[in-house]
Amino acid sequence: MVRILMLLVGLSYGLSNVVLAAPEQHVVLISLDGFRHDYIEKHDANALGRIAKNGVRAERMTPVFPANTFPNHLSLVTGLVPANHGIVNNAFLDKQRLTDKGYARYHMGKGYKDSSWLSGIPLWTLVELNGRKAASYFWPESDARFFGMIPTYHYHYSKHASYQQRIDQIIDWLKLPEPARPQFVAGYFSLVDTTSHDFGPDSPQTYQAVQTMDALMGQLYDRLQQLPIAVNLVVVSDHGMLNVSNSNNILVPELKINSEDFELVNEGAQLHIYARPHTSKTAITTLHQRLTEQNKTGVIVLDSKLRNRYAMSNKTRGGDILLQAKAGHRFVDNANKKVSPGGHGYLPEHKDMGALFVASGPAFKTNYQLKTIQNIDVYPALAHILGLNILQPVDGNADALNESLTIPLKTQQ
């Protein structure tokens, strides 16, 4: 498969009429997990504000459904919606993988040992297939083998690695001589998400977490300017965050779902209901109708129209029935469960689910404001900046960011 893709690279360069960006462009893509689109103003992130003034900022970046960590991180680096890159939630079942214990279950990071859960060509693999090197410091699933490949430089996730160590390593990678230097670097920081969950998005603790990450981003940006190479810094997040109250908990047992016929995966804002292998289609239809008519407070039962809108099929990995919590509500398995003050996973168009997009470097205009963009559009835009032809169809479209680029897209003639 790798040889075939390498051949496609050569053919694409030979046949394409697209004018590509200069090959010396580098991209550092940083994810600040849970950094809401308005945290720059809300929590005085002055360094990120400065980077935005020197470059480009989107009004907000809309996550894919569901607005959770792993689906969105994979969408950002593949340009695919979850149904196409395979990671449809932080945890889910696959109805095509039957084990002696039932359907096989995915959980966060499982691609490290079994990359068959994943599809698509992430940016680091695209760079490597083009004969350049890539690096990743903890980006979700960047230690999984896409087409048998991993980034030349990468770390398996460990919460004990210091934030400063990550910044220093990114700079050290970019100081390597040209043959060893990564053209693309991905980095991941979880502090803002963890703190926003624990204390809520409006808390002084979240303010301090934003201050910590803002200072690190300012330091990274300033150190990148000192390098004798063309580097573009792109800072994004996977989703936003909103306040959650225990008074809005949705008790799953009250839904009265027969466990002999259905298996549940509760992700807080979503409840996937999977029919067991012996369960009839009539039973599925009957339960779906009952839950819809029940009209439980805080619950949206996704019908076929909504499932199509959010590209969440029920054929393999999405539940046969899918329940979505309304903003501020959470599914809980028992009455004693206390939810965190901050939550995400709600419908992507909710304003507080909006994510961050800030970029600065020679490929981006200065002091430029974009309107709302989709996170699946980041991949094709960065591939263009890096001078890479995309080897498989993607769901994103670089046109959304084209107006903000100093290296505009050229259409085929």
C-alpha positions in Angstrom: 0.0 0.0 0.0 2.8 2.4 0.8 4.5 1.8 -2.6 1.2 2.4 -4.3 0.8 5.7 -2.5 4.3 6.8 -3.3 3.6 6.1 -7.0 0.5 8.3 -6.7 2.6 11.1 -5.3 4.8 11.0 -8.3 1.9 10.8 -10.7 0.1 13.6 -9.0 3.1 15.9 -9.3 3.5 14.9 -13.0 -0.1 15.3 -14.0 -1.5 18.1 -11.8 -1.7 21.7 -13.1 -2.1 23.0 -9.5 0.6 25.6 -8.6 1.9 24.5 -5.2 3.4 26.5 -2.4 7.2 26.7 -2.0 8.6 23.5 -0.6 10.6 25.3 2.1 7.4 26.2 4.0 7.1 24.5 7.4 3.9 24.2 9.6 3.7 23.8 13.4 0.1 22.8 14.3 -0.7 23.1 18.0 -3.9 22.0 19.6 -5.1 23.6 22.9 -7.8 21.1 23.9 -11.0 22.7 24.9 -9.9 26.3 24.2 -13.1 28.0 23.3 -13.1 30.4 20.4 -13.7 33.4 22.7 -11.2 32.6 25.5 -8.7 35.1 24.0 -11.0 38.0 25.2 -12.7 36.2 28.0 -9.5 35.1 29.7 -7.1 37.8 28.5 -4.9 35.6 26.2 -2.8 38.5 25.1 -0.1 36.5 23.4 -2.5 34.6 21.3 -4.2 38.0 20.5 -0.8 39.3 19.4 -0.2 36.2 17.2 -3.7 36.7 15.6 -2.9 40.4 14.9 0.3 39.3 13.2 -1.7 36.7 11.2 -5.2 35.3 10.8 -8.0 34.5 13.2 -11.3 32.8 12.5 -14.4 34.2 14.3 -15.0 30.6 15.4 -14.1 27.2 14.0 -17.0 24.7 13.9 -16.2 21.2 15.1 -17.5 18.0 13.6 -20.2 16.0 15.3 -19.7 15.0 18.0 -17.9 17.9 19.6 -15.5 15.6 21.4 -11.7 15.3 21.5 -10.7 12.3 19.4 -13.2 12.7 16.5 -12.2 16.3 16.1 -8.5 15.8 16.3 -8.6 13.2 13.6 -10.8 15.5 11.5 -8.3 18.3 11.8 -5.4 16.2 10.5 -7.3 14.2 7.9 -9.9 16.6 6.5 -12.5 13.8 7.0 -15.7 13.7 9.0 -15.7 11.0 11.7 -17.7 8.5 9.6 -14.8 8.5 7.1 -11.8 8.6 9.4 -13.4 6.0 11.6 -13.3 7.6 15.1 -17.0 8.5 15.6 -16.6 9.3 19.3 -14.2 9.0 22.2 -15.7 5.5 22.8 -18.0 3.4 20.6 -18.7 -0.1 19.3 -18.1 -1.6 15.9 -21.0 -3.8 14.8 -18.8 -5.5 12.2 -16.3 -6.7 14.8 -17.9 -9.4 16.8 -15.9 -10.9 19.7 -16.7 -13.6 22.2 -17.7 -10.7 24.5 -19.9 -8.9 22.0 -19.1 -6.0 19.7 -15.5 -4.8 19.8 -15.1 -1.5 21.6 -12.9 1.5 20.7 -11.6 3.8 23.4 -9.3 6.8 23.2 -5.8 5.9 21.9 -6.6 2.3 20.9 -5.1 3.0 17.5 -1.6 2.7 19.1 -2.1 -1.1 19.2 -4.6 -1.6 16.5 -4.5 1.0 13.7 -7.2 -0.8 11.7 -9.7 1.4 13.6 -8.4 4.4 11.6 -8.8 5.6 8.0 -7.5 8.5 6.0 -4.0 10.0 5.4 -3.1 12.4 8.3 -0.9 15.3 7.5 2.2 13.7 9.1 1.7 10.6 6.8 1.1 12.8 3.8 4.4 14.6 4.5 6.3 11.3 4.9 4.9 9.9 1.7 6.3 12.9 -0.1 9.8 12.1 1.1 9.9 14.7 4.0 9.9 14.2 7.7 7.2 14.9 10.2 7.0 15.1 14.0 4.2 14.8 16.6 4.3 15.5 20.3 1.1 13.8 21.7 -1.4 14.6 19.0 -4.2 12.0 19.5 -3.5 8.8 17.5 -0.3 10.1 16.0 1.5 7.0 17.3 -0.9 4.8 15.3 0.4 3.3 12.0 -1.5 4.8 9.1 -0.5 2.7 6.0 2.2 1.1 8.3 3.8 4.5 8.9 4.3 6.7 11.9 5.9 10.2 12.0 9.7 10.1 12.0 9.7 11.8 15.4 6.9 11.1 17.8 6.1 10.4 21.4 3.6 8.0 22.9 1.3 10.0 25.2 2.3 10.6 28.8 0.7 13.1 31.1 4.0 13.5 32.9 5.8 15.3 30.1 6.2 19.0 31.0 4.7 21.7 28.8 8.0 23.5 28.6 9.7 20.2 27.4 7.2 20.0 24.6 8.0 23.6 23.4 11.7 23.0 23.7 11.5 19.8 21.7 9.5 21.5 18.9 12.2 24.1 18.5 15.0 21.5 18.7 13.3 19.5 15.9 13.1 22.6 13.7 16.8 23.4 14.3 17.9 20.1 12.8 19.7 20.3 9.5 17.5 20.3 6.4 17.7 16.5 5.6 16.6 15.6 9.2 14.3 18.5 9.9 10.5 17.9 10.0 8.5 19.9 7.6 5.3 19.4 9.7 5.1 19.3 13.5 2.0 18.6 15.5 1.7 19.4 19.2 -1.0 18.8 21.8 -1.8 20.4 25.2 -4.7 19.3 27.4 -4.5 21.7 30.4 -7.4 24.1 29.4 -9.8 21.2 28.7 -9.0 19.5 31.9 -9.4 22.6 34.0 -12.5 23.8 32.2 -14.1 20.4 32.9 -13.1 20.4 36.6 -14.1 24.0 37.4 -16.2 25.3 34.5 -15.4 27.7 31.6 -16.0 30.9 33.7 -13.8 29.9 36.7 -10.7 31.6 37.9 -8.9 28.2 37.5 -9.7 28.2 33.8 -8.5 31.8 33.5 -5.2 30.7 35.0 -4.9 27.7 32.7 -5.5 29.9 29.7 -2.8 32.3 31.0 -0.3 29.4 31.3 -1.0 28.2 27.8 -1.0 31.7 26.4 2.4 32.4 27.8 3.7 29.1 26.2 2.2 30.0 22.9 3.8 33.4 23.0 7.2 31.9 23.8 6.8 29.4 21.0 5.9 32.0 18.5 8.8 34.3 19.4 11.3 31.4 19.3 10.0 30.4 15.9 10.6 33.9 14.5 14.3 33.5 15.4 14.7 30.4 13.2 16.3 30.9 9.7 13.5 28.9 8.0 9.9 29.8 7.0 7.6 28.5 9.7 3.9 29.0 10.0 2.3 28.6 13.5 -1.3 27.4 13.5 -3.0 27.2 16.9 -6.4 25.4 17.0 -8.7 23.6 19.4 -11.0 20.7 19.0 -14.1 22.1 20.6 -15.4 24.7 23.1 -16.9 24.3 26.5 -20.1 25.3 28.4 -21.5 25.2 31.9 -23.1 22.0 33.0 -25.4 21.5 36.1 -26.3 18.4 38.0 -29.9 19.6 38.0 -29.9 18.8 34.3 -28.7 15.2 34.5 -30.6 12.7 32.4 -30.9 9.3 34.2 -30.3 6.5 31.7 -32.2 3.9 33.7 -35.3 6.0 33.4 -35.2 5.5 29.7 -36.0 1.8 30.3 -33.9 0.3 27.6 -33.8 -3.5 27.7 -30.2 -4.5 28.2 -30.8 -8.0 26.8 -31.6 -6.5 23.5 -29.4 -3.4 23.5 -25.9 -2.4 24.6 -25.2 1.3 25.6 -22.2 3.5 25.2 -22.7 6.6 27.3 -20.4 9.5 26.3 -22.1 12.1 28.5 -23.5 14.2 25.7 -24.4 11.2 23.5 -25.9 7.9 24.3 -25.3 5.3 21.6 -27.8 2.4 21.7 -26.5 -0.7 19.8 -28.9 -3.5 19.0 -27.3 -6.9 20.0 -26.9 -9.4 17.1 -30.1 -11.2 17.9 -32.3 -8.1 18.2 -34.9 -7.6 15.5 -35.3 -4.5 13.4 -38.9 -4.3 14.8 -37.5 -4.0 18.3 -35.2 -1.2 17.1 -38.0 0.7 15.4 -40.3 0.2 18.5 -37.7 1.6 20.9 -36.8 4.5 18.6 -40.5 5.4 18.4 -41.0 5.1 22.1 -38.0 7.3 23.0 -39.2 9.9 20.4 -42.7 10.0 21.8 -41.5 10.0 25.4 -40.0 13.4 24.6 -37.7 13.2 27.6 -36.5 16.6 28.9 -33.0 17.5 27.6 -32.9 14.6 25.1 -32.9 14.8 21.3 -33.5 11.5 19.5 -31.7 11.8 16.2 -33.9 10.9 13.2 -32.5 10.0 9.8 -32.5 13.6 8.7 -30.3 14.7 11.6 -28.1 11.7 11.3 -27.5 12.6 7.7 -26.8 16.2 8.6 -24.2 15.2 11.1 -22.8 12.4 8.9 -23.4 9.8 11.7 -24.4 6.6 10.1 -25.9 3.7 12.1 -24.5 1.1 9.8 -21.3 0.1 11.5 -20.0 2.3 14.4 -22.8 4.7 15.2 -25.5 3.4 17.5 -28.7 1.9 15.9 -30.4 4.6 18.0 -28.5 7.8 18.9 -29.6 10.2 21.7 -28.1 13.7 22.0 -28.2 15.7 25.2 -29.3 19.3 24.8 -26.8 22.0 25.9 -26.1 21.8 29.6 -27.6 18.3 30.1 -25.6 15.1 30.6 -26.5 11.4 30.4 -25.7 9.7 33.8 -25.9 6.0 34.6 -27.1 6.5 38.2 -28.6 9.2 40.4 -25.5 9.5 42.5 -23.3 10.5 39.6 -22.0 14.1 39.7 -21.0 15.6 36.5 -18.2 18.1 35.9 -19.1 21.8 35.9 -17.8 22.1 32.3 -18.8 19.9 29.3 -18.7 19.6 25.6 -20.0 17.2 23.0 -23.1 19.2 22.2 -24.3 20.1 18.7 -21.5 21.7 16.7 -23.4 24.8 15.8 -23.9 25.8 19.5 -21.9 29.0 20.0 -20.0 27.7 23.0 -18.8 24.6 21.1 -16.9 26.9 18.7 -13.2 26.2 18.6 -10.1 28.4 18.2 -8.2 29.0 14.9 -5.3 31.4 14.9 -2.4 31.3 12.4 0.6 33.4 11.6 3.6 33.0 9.3 4.7 33.7 5.8 1.8 31.8 4.2 -0.8 33.9 6.0 -1.9 37.5 5.7 -1.5 39.9 8.5 -4.3 41.1 10.8 -6.9 39.2 8.8 -10.2 38.1 10.2 -12.0 35.1 8.8 -15.6 34.3 9.4 -16.7 30.9 10.7 -14.8 28.0 9.2 -15.2 24.2 9.5 -12.3 22.3 11.0 -12.2 19.8 8.1 -11.1 22.7 6.0 -7.8 23.0 7.8 -6.2 19.9 6.3 -6.4 20.8 2.6 -5.3 24.4 3.4 -2.2 23.1 5.3 -1.4 20.6 2.6 -1.4 23.4 0.1 0.9 25.5 2.2 3.3 22.6 2.6 3.2 22.0 -1.2 1.6 18.6 -1.0 -1.0 17.1 -3.3 -3.8 15.3 -1.5 -3.8 11.7 -2.4 -7.3 10.7 -1.4 -10.7 12.5 -1.5 -11.4 14.6 1.7 -14.5 16.2 3.1 -12.8 19.6 3.6 -12.3 22.4 1.2 -9.3 24.8 1.3 -11.3 27.5 -0.4 -12.7 28.5 3.0 -9.2 29.7 4.1 -7.9 30.8 0.7 -8.7 34.5 1.2 -6.4 34.5 4.3 -3.4 33.0 2.5 -0.5 34.8 0.9 0.0 31.7 -1.3 -3.5 31.6 -2.9 -4.9 28.4 -4.3 -4.7 28.0 -8.1 -7.4 26.1 -9.8 -6.8 23.6 -12.5 -6.8 25.0 -16.1 
